[in-house]
């Protein structure tokens, strides 16, 4: 699952490296349309699905949906206080949640979420 997917490049890369499927949430409708076009042009409509929705809203409404890997790369590191915790419910047991951020400070606090 890719949250805040932007160009969708991570999903395309995952498929190219052997992932069976990918699921993308993208709140920006024009960006989602471009990704959908790229999916169609590349013949990946059976492997990559895009939904035009906020990642939090989707997660709250789809608590039973789980993935081996959830990648979270919010723009401008704009992530709500409970968002990572909320997204952990969509990670399969022994799966991973990856939060990508752009550090602007010298102070580094790393939180490791373990599903076991």
C-alpha positions in Angstrom: 0.0 0.0 0.0 1.3 3.4 -1.0 0.0 6.4 0.9 0.4 9.9 -0.5 1.8 8.2 -3.6 2.7 11.3 -5.7 3.9 9.9 -9.0 3.2 6.3 -8.1 6.8 5.4 -8.8 7.2 3.2 -5.7 4.2 1.1 -6.8 5.6 0.8 -10.4 9.0 -0.2 -9.0 7.5 -2.8 -6.6 5.7 -4.4 -9.6 8.9 -4.4 -11.7 10.7 -6.1 -8.8 8.1 -8.9 -8.5 5.3 -7.7 -6.2 2.1 -9.3 -7.2 0.0 -6.2 -6.7 0.1 -2.6 -5.4 -2.6 -0.4 -3.9 -2.2 3.4 -4.0 -4.1 6.2 -2.1 -3.8 9.7 -3.6 -6.0 12.6 -2.5 -5.1 14.9 -5.5 -7.6 14.0 -8.3 -5.4 15.2 -11.1 -2.4 13.3 -9.9 -4.5 10.2 -9.5 -5.8 10.5 -13.1 -2.2 10.7 -14.4 -1.2 7.6 -12.4 -4.3 5.8 -13.7 -3.3 6.7 -17.2 0.2 5.4 -16.7 -1.1 2.2 -15.2 -3.3 1.7 -18.3 -0.5 2.6 -20.7 1.8 0.1 -19.0 -0.8 -2.6 -19.0 -0.8 -2.9 -15.2 -4.5 -2.5 -14.5 -4.8 -6.0 -13.0 -1.8 -5.3 -10.7 -2.0 -1.7 -9.5 -5.2 -0.1 -8.1 -5.5 3.6 -7.3 -8.1 5.2 -5.1 -8.7 9.0 -4.9 -9.0 9.4 -1.1 -7.2 10.7 2.0 -5.0 7.9 3.4 -6.5 8.4 6.9 -10.1 8.2 5.7 -9.3 5.1 3.7 -7.6 3.4 6.6 -10.4 4.2 9.0 -13.0 2.8 6.6 -10.9 -0.3 5.7 -9.5 -1.5 9.0 -9.5 -5.2 7.9 -7.5 -4.6 4.7 -3.9 -5.5 5.3 -0.7 -5.4 3.3 2.8 -6.8 3.5 4.2 -3.3 3.2 2.7 0.1 3.8 4.8 3.0 2.6 3.9 6.5 3.9 5.6 9.5 2.2 3.5 12.6 3.0 4.2 15.8 1.2 6.1 18.3 3.3 6.2 15.8 6.1 2.7 16.8 6.8 1.5 13.9 8.9 -1.1 14.0 11.6 -0.3 12.9 15.2 -2.2 9.6 15.0 -1.7 8.8 11.3 1.2 6.3 11.6 -0.6 4.6 14.4 -3.8 4.4 12.4 -1.9 3.0 9.4 -0.4 0.2 11.4 -3.7 -1.6 11.4 -3.3 -2.1 7.7 0.0 -3.9 8.1 0.0 -7.7 8.0 1.6 -9.5 11.0 5.3 -9.6 10.2 4.8 -6.8 7.6 6.4 -3.4 7.6 5.3 0.2 7.8 7.8 2.6 6.2 7.6 6.3 6.9 9.7 8.4 4.6 10.5 11.9 5.7 12.8 14.7 4.8 14.8 15.7 7.8 15.2 19.4 8.3 16.7 19.3 11.7 19.9 17.9 13.2 17.9 16.2 15.9 16.8 12.7 14.9 14.2 10.8 16.8 13.4 7.4 15.2 10.4 5.4 16.1 10.4 1.7 15.2 7.0 0.1 15.0 7.0 -3.6 15.5 3.9 -5.6 14.7 5.0 -8.8 16.5 
